[in-house]
Amino acid sequence: MIIDLRSDTVTQPCEKMRQAMSMAKVGDDVYEDDPTVNLLQEKAATLSGKEAALFMPTGTQSNLVAILAHCQRGDSFIVGEHAHIYQYEAGGSAVLGGTLPKPIIENEDGTLPLEKVLASIKPKDIHFAPTTLLCLENTFNGKVIDLGYQETVCQTVRKKHGLKVHLDGARLFNASIATNTELKKLTAPYDSVSLCLSKGLGAPVGSVLCGNTDFISRAKAWRKMLGGGMRQSGVLAAAGLFCLEHNINRLKEDHDRASTLAECLINLGWQVKDNQAQTNMIFINDSEQTLIKLNETMKSNKILLSYGGAGNSLRIVLHKDITDEGLNTVINAFNTYQRN
Ligand SMILES: *Cc1c(COP(=O)(O)O)cnc(C)c1O
């Protein structure tokens, strides 16, 4: 059996989730007739403490729709240089939305330096692409972003400069569980939040975009234009609902297993980023040659890791399909690995 630690997107729907999907009451969601989609959206709105939510096919489309709903063509928005929105969404907001991203290099702790954010805000002036939005990400490479920082930066850019603030919360449930903080407390500083159901929560497909009623109605129009108006999508929403009901608290198991594995790796002399796991992720830093060899050897042992992301690091991601038995297999493989 293959142990896949490349990402938390690789999970299989369990039998009970498949049952929930097969039994789901459905209707045409473009007519807002799908009771299961409506239920998922209500639940997501409640959990995030926002007025409304919209079921999205992917996190990428969810972030894109958020930017399109917040910004006009010709606006600029501030975003982390290594944020998913800037690095891994194919420049969609520029290509399809005519917006100009202004990337800022993150601090070590994943925050954007406040003075740089403020200095990057362009006012309305014929020379500039006026800045109307700030996008942050939590967790960022698995790292939980300080809530006090988010409250300060969001309040400052909103009150002083009239910006909107969007959170890419693909893994916000991991942050919530890791810090024992209610999700809605983590979303409170923001106008809009995108949450992935298909990462650690374990749904096969889907994200939810949350915000106020007016924002969500604009988002719905953009989603339709982008081809994301789905029909009997309650079959998919049922999986998302199942996750929200059963898979949030169990994220702690992934974090605990990540900690256990990180400790083993450190004891074996591997250089683990920050000397600890980042929620459900571990990053090993070393030379390219060493990491490629490690990656290839593990692959031949049917253990898949992720090499080639940020810098010289190899990423290991824990998720619901990695049991204690799987973890032990991985630990044994590292114990017997010959570095030279
Ligand atoms: C996975 C991810 C997304 C987008 O998810 P897709 O559903 O794969 O489009 C957005 N932001 C972050 C931080 C992610 O990890």
The ligand as an ORCA input file, in Angstrom:
! r2SCAN-3c Opt
* xyz 0 1
  C      -5.200     24.297     -1.783
  C      -5.160     25.744     -1.533
  C      -5.960     26.642     -2.243
  C      -6.827     26.272     -3.425
  O      -7.311     25.070     -3.497
  P      -7.812     24.238     -4.783
  O      -9.093     23.679     -4.264
  O      -6.755     23.229     -4.989
  O      -8.029     25.156     -5.912
  C      -5.900     27.965     -1.901
  N      -5.088     28.396     -0.929
  C      -4.305     27.579     -0.220
  C      -3.440     28.134      0.864
  C      -4.302     26.222     -0.496
  O      -3.511     25.411      0.198
*
